[in-house]
Amino acid sequence: MWGKPLDPRRFRGNFVLKLNDGAPSEPEWVGKRTVIGEVELQADSLCERCVVITMDPDTQKKDPSLLKLVNREFGLMFGVYASVVRTGQVRLGDTVSIA
């Protein structure tokens, strides 16, 4: 959407997920449980984004157009805050399910 290379570190997420077509959008995750590998998480709320995402993680150069896009398309909400329900191991490529 942004039209520029996007380093996911801008969003400081613990997990970055690739979703299949037709997967539930993030607002639909809130209140539900997500299983990744052995771990189970409870999606508590959406994550409101701030000016930090405008900074390149390597150069700290600011580009406010990313925050403007996230505001326009997602009302500043991008990502979810989650609580740990069950600990365990997560491996790259683990299947993710939302229930």
C-alpha positions in Angstrom: 0.0 0.0 0.0 2.8 2.4 0.9 4.6 1.9 -2.4 8.0 1.9 -0.7 10.2 -0.8 0.8 8.8 -1.3 4.4 11.0 -2.6 7.2 8.7 -4.4 9.6 11.0 -3.2 12.5 9.2 0.1 12.2 6.3 -1.5 14.0 8.3 -3.2 16.8 6.2 -6.4 16.7 7.0 -9.6 18.4 5.5 -11.5 15.6 5.0 -10.6 12.0 2.4 -12.8 10.3 1.7 -13.5 6.6 -2.0 -13.9 6.2 -3.8 -15.9 3.5 -6.5 -14.4 1.4 -9.7 -14.3 3.3 -8.1 -14.4 6.7 -9.8 -12.4 9.4 -8.6 -8.8 9.7 -6.9 -7.6 12.9 -10.1 -6.0 14.4 -11.7 -9.4 14.2 -8.9 -10.9 16.3 -9.7 -8.9 19.5 -11.2 -11.1 22.1 -10.1 -14.2 20.4 -7.2 -16.6 21.0 -4.3 -17.1 18.6 -2.2 -20.2 18.5 1.3 -20.0 17.0 3.3 -23.2 17.4 3.0 -24.2 21.1 2.1 -20.7 22.2 -1.5 -19.4 22.8 -2.2 -15.7 23.0 -5.3 -13.7 23.8 -5.7 -10.7 21.5 -6.6 -7.9 23.9 -6.8 -4.7 21.9 -5.7 -3.0 18.7 -2.4 -1.2 18.7 -2.7 2.6 18.0 0.3 3.7 16.0 2.4 6.9 16.6 5.2 8.9 15.1 7.7 6.1 15.8 6.7 4.3 12.6 7.8 7.3 10.5 11.5 6.6 11.5 13.7 4.3 9.5 15.2 1.9 12.0 18.7 2.1 10.6 19.0 5.8 9.7 16.3 7.4 11.9 15.3 9.4 8.8 11.6 10.4 9.2 8.9 9.9 6.5 5.5 11.0 7.8 3.7 9.5 4.8 3.6 6.1 6.4 1.8 7.4 9.5 -0.6 9.3 7.2 -1.3 6.1 5.3 -1.9 4.1 8.5 -4.3 6.8 9.7 -6.2 7.0 6.4 -6.5 3.3 5.9 -6.7 1.9 9.4 -7.6 4.8 11.7 -4.1 4.6 13.3 -4.8 1.0 14.4 -2.3 -1.5 13.1 -1.4 -4.6 15.0 -2.8 -6.1 18.2 -1.7 -6.2 21.8 -1.9 -9.7 23.2 -1.5 -11.5 26.5 0.2 -14.9 26.9 -2.2 -17.7 27.8 0.2 -20.6 27.3 4.0 -20.4 26.9 6.0 -22.6 24.6 8.2 -22.5 21.5 7.5 -20.7 18.3 9.4 -21.5 15.2 9.7 -19.6 11.9 7.0 -21.1 9.6 4.7 -22.3 12.4 1.0 -22.4 11.5 -1.1 -19.7 13.0 -4.8 -20.3 13.9 -7.3 -17.9 15.4 -10.2 -19.3 17.5 
